[in-house]
Amino acid sequence: MIFRKKVALLNVKKFYQNHLQKKLFNKILAIYSSIIIITLIASSITVYKYYEQTITRQHVDANREVLDYVSLYMNQQYESIQVAIQQIYSDASVSEDLSYFLQNDYGDYLKYRLDQYADIGSSVPHTFDTYFKTYLNQKNGIYDVILYSTEKEFYYLYKNNTRQFYLSDMDGSKQKLSLPKNGWVSHETKLVLKEIREDNNNLYTMTREIKDPITLKTIGMLIVDFDAELISKWLGTKVAENNGQLLVLTPSGDVIYDSLGRYMGQRYPHIDALHADGWTTLDGISKVNLNTTNSSGLIMAGIIQKSQVNNEMKTVRTWIIGITTALIITAMSFTYGIILRFSKKVKIIVKSMKRLQEGDLSTRIHLNREDELQLIANNFNYMCERLELYINKVYISELTQKNAELVALQSQINPHFLYNTLEAIRMRAITQGAKDVGQMIYILSTLFRTMIKKSMVVTISDEIEYCNLYLELFQIRHKDRLQIESQISPAAMNCSIVKLLIQPVIENYIVHGFRPDRFGNLIRIEVTESGGEIQIAISDNGNGITPSKLTELQQMLQVSMRMDEPPSSVGLCNVNERIKLYYGTEYGLTIASEVNKGTIVIMNIPVVRESTNNAQYTYRG
């Protein structure tokens, strides 16, 4: 047994690992299907319980209605006997005649009647005999009426328009009256005239004590037998199996009437359970309607069997199970179809990703619906396009860099020889007293050393220092005619920049904008950082650019350089192209100018930080 459990657990674990653990859509299908099944089953149970309660309520209501009819019938019987007793006592002649009959022998009573008749004459006196004959004929449901004399111990029976006189010891054994003085009695407990009343087993009896109206002494008993079959006739079609079982019991628990005929004349075995609330155990699980407040003093119970409700629920249960099963199958099929469609889209995306991993940058995902998977596909396609563009850009940049390195190598023809020669010229100029010429040669040598360094990226502070050395050459040549201002934000001083981006812009000013015939020439370099970008502004107060030339230059800055074409300009266009190749097309140069007022060139590059420096760098010349 334990081995089987282990095998079952291993199979479940294996199934989970193979079909759920690594397969998202199978998980979604399993979870969604579980939710659907649980929801539909819960709804079905709710509907089933609702119908069960409805059918139970219908049976209980129908049973309560029948119970009210029986209560009305039994109250009428009880009240008819009460009225009969009252009428006997209210009619003096009848009361006197009945009192004499019960307290004397039958022969003496006959003599008494003859004497009464002789005294009255031709008129017919009111006698109990006439009264009970009329009472028996007028009241439906009464089987017979018996008068019993407690003093003389005899019985007087009215039945079928006949009258019979019986002594209590007519069979040789004196029958003692064991009936209650006032109350209801079932058939099996009747002990008087049993041999005469055996012909009907559906009888139940009501007894009333008879007293002498003058002395109030008990002189006899009125015994009225009722036919229980008349209760069913009274109820008619209301006594049906669908309406449950109907019981009429005496206060002691003896059954007077049973609509199913099980306990007629017997003591009801579940009398104590009748008072329980809700479902209780009788012959089976049952619900009880109880009526104990009627004027007859009887206990009337309506019983609905749980099995009876279950039998009627079979059809409802079959329909609910069928509909629930159909809904589960439909919902799961619909869910499987939707998930399968999404699974196919995901497989297309995964397949495209594998092709990209293998190096196929031309792969694209084509989906037709606007949803999250379409968004993933669009982002994937955009990534492939950007990656392809970036690779091409890097490739072009490398080619450009190699061309630049080749040009540098060609121009380096023995740089040590050039440095030594410039140093010899500088020393000669100093010995001859031309210190300014020596300084210019020193600066030129420093510039050459910086230009031929292999590193393509420098810090902004190094780039500004290089530009300041370049401008110092022209300050020595044009004394007091050129002023230099530069200001670098502390946050930007140690950010990286491609070498020789600022110097060509300054050189463009020296060549085209500088006016050597006047004082007050000014060039200003300002570096600021904002929003992840570095802005380098080079402004001057030189000649400016004519509008036509400015328009042409701005158009040239908007056109990207192609691999198979050389740059259209070695000045501003060259700088703009290098920025776009290295940093991206969203960066580059913008230029504005007015004739005879000056020019401003703004360079935008991204922030690439190497270290921090909190010192404010400011240079003025």
Number of C-alpha atoms within 10 A of each C-alpha: 6 7 8 9 10 11 12 12 12 12 12 12 13 13 12 15 12 11 13 17 13 11 12 12 17 18 15 15 18 15 12 16 19 14 12 18 19 13 13 17 17 12 14 17 15 12 15 18 13 12 15 18 13 12 16 21 12 14 21 20 14 20 27 22 15 22 27 16 16 22 23 15 18 20 16 14 19 18 14 14 19 12 12 14 16 11 14 21 18 12 14 14 15 20 22 18 21 23 21 18 25 27 18 15 15 16 10 13 17 13 11 16 17 12 12 14 14 11 10 11 10 8 9 9 15 15 19 19 16 11 14 17 17 12 16 19 12 10 12 12 18 21 20 20 22 21 23 24 23 16 13 17 19 21 22 20 19 20 16 11 10 9 13 10 13 14 17 20 12 10 9 8 8 11 16 11 16 10 19 13 17 14 18 25 25 24 25 18 16 17 14 18 16 12 8 8 15 11 9 11 14 21 26 24 23 21 21 20 16 26 18 18 16 8 8 9 10 17 22 26 23 19 26 22 22 21 20 23 14 16 19 17 12 14 15 10 9 17 21 17 13 16 23 23 22 25 23 23 25 20 16 13 18 24 27 30 29 21 20 14 13 13 16 25 23 17 18 18 13 12 15 10 12 19 13 12 10 9 14 17 14 17 10 12 13 20 23 25 19 17 17 13 11 14 13 19 17 23 23 25 24 26 24 26 23 16 12 16 17 15 11 14 18 11 11 16 19 11 13 18 16 12 14 17 15 12 15 20 15 12 16 19 13 12 17 20 12 12 16 15 12 14 16 11 19 16 12 17 21 13 14 21 18 13 15 15 10 9 10 14 20 12 17 20 18 13 15 8 9 8 10 9 16 17 13 14 21 16 13 18 19 13 13 18 16 13 13 15 13 14 13 13 18 14 14 18 17 14 13 16 14 12 12 12 14 12 11 15 13 10 11 14 10 10 14 11 11 14 17 12 12 17 16 13 16 22 18 15 17 14 11 10 11 13 15 15 19 22 18 20 20 19 18 17 19 15 15 15 13 16 15 15 10 9 10 12 12 15 20 21 19 16 21 22 13 21 21 20 16 19 22 19 18 14 17 15 15 13 11 13 18 22 18 17 16 18 18 21 18 18 20 26 27 20 21 21 25 19 19 18 19 23 19 17 21 24 17 13 23 17 9 12 22 22 17 14 8 10 13 13 18 17 24 18 24 17 22 16 20 11 7 9 15 21 18 21 20 22 23 24 22 23 18 21 20 12 13 9 10 16 14 10 17 16 10 16 21 15 12 15 20 10 13 7 7 11 15 13 12 10 16 23 24 17 23 24 24 19 22 19 22 17 17 15 13 10 18 21 22 17 18 16 20 16 14 13 13 20 21 21 19 18 22 19 23 19 18 15 14 12 12 12 14 11 11 11 13 12 14 10 14
